Every structure is written in C-alpha cells, then in structure tokens.
Amino acid sequence: MGCTNTLSEREVQKGLRNVIGDGLATQVMTTLTTSVFLVAFALALGASDLIIGMLAAIPPLSGIMQIPTIYLVEKFRTRRSITMISSALSRAFLLLIACIPLVVPLNVALPIVLVALVLNSLLANIGGCSYNSWMHDLVPQATMGRFFSKKMLLSTAIAIPTALLAGYFLDVWIAAFPEMELVGYAMLFIGGFIAGMLGIVQISKIPEPRMVSADKIPPFRELLVQPFRDKNFKNLIWFLTSWNFAVNLALPFLTVYMLRGLGMDMTMVVVLTALQQLTMVAFFKVWGTLADKYSNKSVLRVSGPLLLGSFALWASLSMFKGTGLIVPMAAGIHMLWGMSTAGVNLATSSIGLKLAPRGKGTSYMASFMLFTQLAAAISPLLGGIVSQYFEGWTIFLIVAFILGMFSLHRLTKVKEQGEVHERVVARELVVEMRNSVSISRLKASTMLATMGLAAPMARHRNESNHGEILSPPNLRR
C-alpha cells in the first residue's frame, strides 16, 4: 500500500516543475470557467439563488467519487494514468458547456449545463483523489510548505491578469453585442478547455513513485475505516468538515452580494477580486515559510480568525450602500480576505498531506477530501434554499463567522509537530510585513537615486548625438 523510493532527486525536481506547470494551466482553466464568471454565466441563463447554491455545491458533492477511486488506485496502482484519463474527460465537458447555450433553446440550456457540470466534477474528483495520493508520495515533506506556497503564488499571479482580461473582454463584448452575451461566456469556456488540455500535457510528464506491489488488496471496508482509527487524523477531518461548512455558507454568494446587494458592476467585482488575489500573492511566501518553520496548524490559528473577521466586515458593509465609502471599504476587506485566504488555503491543502502516514495516502486523503467536500456542498445548498424566504446576505455572513469560530476551537484537538502558540506566528507575521515594507522602500529609494544619477548622463549622450533621442535597444529592435 505504500510506495518505493524509485525516483532520483533530479527526477523529483523535474517532476515538481511539471506539477507547477499543470497548476498554472489548471488555474487559467479554473479562472475562466468557475467563480465569478460561472455565476455571471448562470445569471445570464436565468439562474435563481437556489441554482447559484447548487453550482457551488456540485464540485464538493461530487467528492463521493473519492470512495470508489480508493479501490481503483489500489487495484491498478497507476495514478498518473488514472489522473490523466479522468482529468481529460472532465475537461472535455467544458467544451460541451460552451456549445450548449449556442445550440439548445434557452429554456432548457440551464438544466443541461448543470448536468454537464455534474459530470465534469465527478470525473475531476476521480482525478483529484488519484492526484493527491500521487503528490503525497512525490513532494518532499520537509519543503512541502514552501513548494505549495510557490505553486499557489504562481497560480494566483497568472489568475489575476487572466481574470482582468476576461472581465474586460466580457464588458466590451456585451457592450458591442448585447444580444450575444452568452457567446462571450462560451468563448471563456473554450479558452478554459484549451488551458485544461495544456495542463494534461504537463501531467503526462510528472514521474510517479512506484507503489509497493501488494499480494492482496485490503478489503474495501478496511481502506475506508483506516483514517478514522487514527485519532489525530480523525480530529483533522472533523475540524476541516466544520470549517468548510462555516466558510461556504457565505463565500459562494459574495459575488451575488456584490452584484445585487451592493449594486457593483462586473468590472468592479473583477477588479476587487484581482486586488484580493494580489494580496494573496504577497503573502503566500510568508505563510509558507511560517508553515515549514512551525506548523500548518499554527498558521491556521492566525489566518483563520482573520478570514472570519473579513466576513464580519462584509456584514457591516451593507450599512454603507449607496455612499462613497463602499468601494474603499470593500477594497480594504478584500485585502484582509486575500492575506488570510493565502494562509488558510496553504495550510488546509498541506496539513492533510503532512499528517497522512507514508504509504496510506490514498485512503487517508480520499476520506479527508470526501467529508470536507460534502460539508462544502451542503452549506451553500442550505444557503440557496433559505435565501428564497428572505432578502439579504448579512445573516449568512454573521452565522458563518459564529460557526467558523466554533470550528477553530476544534482545531485545538489536532496535533502537529512543530506547533507553537498563535502569538509567536502573529509576531513573526508582523515582522515579515514590516520587513517587506522596508525592502520595498529601499528598492524604491535605490531606483530613484539611480534615476537621479542617470539623468545628467542621458542629457550628455543626447547632446553628443545632436539632440537625437535614442530609444532603448530592446524597443528599437
């Protein structure tokens, strides 16, 4: 059930570069086909709040496919092949979704899109389960925090211009062809499909540590119950299950809240989302260093309350609707949200990989993903149902804050090597932020000083060329 150390250091490092390559391609695909653009696409098709909740619930509900995938991986023991085939089939449905509104009557397009999204997510979860087991054996544990922080940083960095360009394209397209709005969304899904296929190419180049041959595959029931016999891992599952339920009660509806509740346009929503992602980029390395130095749990004990604090601030924002304070306040909240999300995403994605025993990654990570995804599915569905009976999302933000604080209490029962009191991590976070500001100021001062010294020399060169202004060499070519 384990894996053998069949890869050289060079093969591992080359493979990790391909992991990042796939991460970049997959991020472009995800940016174009989920979140803000998927919600806007659904609204253009006439979706209700319940449908929006269903859209948020489909990917995590599809996590049920993690269970049969455990057996699939243990039987065939070729995680790369399973990941590639299931991911390629999953991403092919993006092309189908792009075509549906163009060839199917509008009154039936939305149900067919929902079915296609379900199939897309079911196949993606098969690939995801196999991929997580694969990464558990491939990524060195000692540098896991820094590796995943780098991967998330680069992925987020490419997501920002992708989202901005896509948002700008949609605004221009809809202004020029208002009757063909759905065609604009179809183009985004086609672009997402192409990026997803490029990701498959990268996956094909990642080496796979050979799994130890098994004379007999353990009974399916045994594979399922293994993680729950590990008390510490069981506590981790319960913590992340309650956390995902709390956060996803409000998070999927923030786009609707900004568009309908606060009256923002799509461009403003995309710009604020980009601001949040820029802040995430700035903090991934900081959180990754702290996670490797101390523990993922210690990072969660600091970043978790900050994320919940942004929910509380969101709830208060409705009081300022229609005033000039909305945009600057929303920008500040997005920056806090980005800083905290960087820590939460990094820690929650790494802690399961770190605490799962070597050789048992498949069953441990499948159970981990199954329960946390089910919670993430039930929560927005509940939110979508309840929202039909009253107006406003403020109550969801407040309830999410309260449930999130309860969830963080459950985190105290999880044990991880290297954990320290949250005050230690908070102090180092403040120090890192101050150092970053100081370095930025130093770089700016150095740049200004260099420009000041260069100016007289530039004037002298221009005079010697009889006033001819020369372009920089790279521009002249």
C-alpha positions, 0 to 999 in steps of 0.5 A, a space after each residue: 500500500 505504500 510506495 518505493 523510493 524509485 525516483 532520483 532527486 533530479 527526477 523529483 525536481 523535474 517532476 515538481 516543475 511539471 506539477 507547477 506547470 499543470 497548476 498554472 494551466 489548471 488555474 487559467 482553466 479554473 479562472 475562466 470557467 468557475 467563480 465569478 464568471 460561472 455565476 455571471 454565466 448562470 445569471 445570464 441563463 436565468 439562474 435563481 439563488 437556489 441554482 447559484 447554491 447548487 453550482 457551488 455545491 456540485 464540485 464538493 458533492 461530487 467528492 463521493 467519487 473519492 470512495 470508489 477511486 480508493 479501490 481503483 488506485 489500489 487495484 491498478 496502482 497507476 495514478 498518473 494514468 488514472 489522473 490523466 484519463 479522468 482529468 481529460 474527460 472532465 475537461 472535455 465537458 467544458 467544451 460541451 458547456 460552451 456549445 450548449 447555450 449556442 445550440 439548445 433553446 434557452 429554456 432548457 440550456 440551464 438544466 443541461 449545463 448543470 448536468 454537464 457540470 455534474 459530470 465534469 466534477 465527478 470525473 475531476 474528483 476521480 482525478 483529484 483523489 488519484 492526484 493527491 495520493 500521487 503528490 503525497 508520495 512525490 513532494 518532499 515533506 520537509 519543503 512541502 510548505 514552501 513548494 505549495 506556497 510557490 505553486 499557489 503564488 504562481 497560480 494566483 499571479 497568472 489568475 489575476 491578469 487572466 481574470 482582468 482580461 476576461 472581465 474586460 473582454 466580457 464588458 466590451 463584448 456585451 457592450 458591442 453585442 448585447 444580444 450575444 452575451 452568452 457567446 462571450 461566456 462560451 468563448 471563456 469556456 473554450 479558452 478554459 478547455 484549451 488551458 485544461 488540455 495544456 495542463 494534461 500535457 504537463 501531467 503526462 510528464 510528472 514521474 510517479 513513485 512506484 507503489 509497493 506491489 501488494 499480494 492482496 488488496 485490503 478489503 474495501 471496508 478496511 481502506 475506508 475505516 483506516 483514517 478514522 482509527 487514527 485519532 489525530 487524523 480523525 480530529 483533522 477531518 472533523 475540524 476541516 468538515 466544520 470549517 468548510 461548512 462555516 466558510 461556504 455558507 457565505 463565500 459562494 454568494 459574495 459575488 451575488 452580494 456584490 452584484 445585487 446587494 451592493 449594486 457593483 458592476 462586473 468590472 468592479 467585482 473583477 477588479 476587487 477580486 484581482 486586488 484580493 488575489 494580489 494580496 494573496 500573492 504577497 503573502 503566500 511566501 510568508 505563510 509558507 515559510 511560517 508553515 515549514 518553520 512551525 506548523 500548518 496548524 499554527 498558521 491556521 490559528 492566525 489566518 483563520 480568525 482573520 478570514 472570519 473577521 473579513 466576513 464580519 466586515 462584509 456584514 457591516 458593509 451593507 450599512 454603507 450602500 449607496 455612499 462613497 465609502 463602499 468601494 474603499 471599504 470593500 477594497 480594504 476587506 478584500 485585502 484582509 480576505 486575500 492575506 488570510 485566504 493565502 494562509 488558510 488555503 496553504 495550510 488546509 491543502 498541506 496539513 492533510 498531506 503532512 499528517 497522512 502516514 507514508 504509504 496510506 495516502 490514498 485512503 487517508 486523503 480520499 476520506 479527508 477530501 470526501 467529508 470536507 467536500 460534502 460539508 462544502 456542498 451542503 452549506 451553500 445548498 442550505 444557503 440557496 434554499 433559505 435565501 428564497 424566504 428572505 432578502 439579504 446576505 448579512 445573516 449568512 455572513 454573521 452565522 458563518 463567522 459564529 460557526 467558523 469560530 466554533 470550528 477553530 476551537 476544534 482545531 485545538 484537538 489536532 496535533 502537529 509537530 512543530 506547533 507553537 502558540 498563535 502569538 509567536 506566528 502573529 509576531 513573526 507575521 508582523 515582522 515579515 510585513 514590516 520587513 517587506 515594507 522596508 525592502 520595498 522602500 529601499 528598492 524604491 529609494 535605490 531606483 530613484 537615486 539611480 534615476 537621479 544619477 542617470 539623468 545628467 548622463 542621458 542629457 550628455 549622450 543626447 547632446 553628443 548625438 545632436 539632440 537625437 533621442 535614442 530609444 532603448 535597444 530592446 524597443 528599437 529592435 
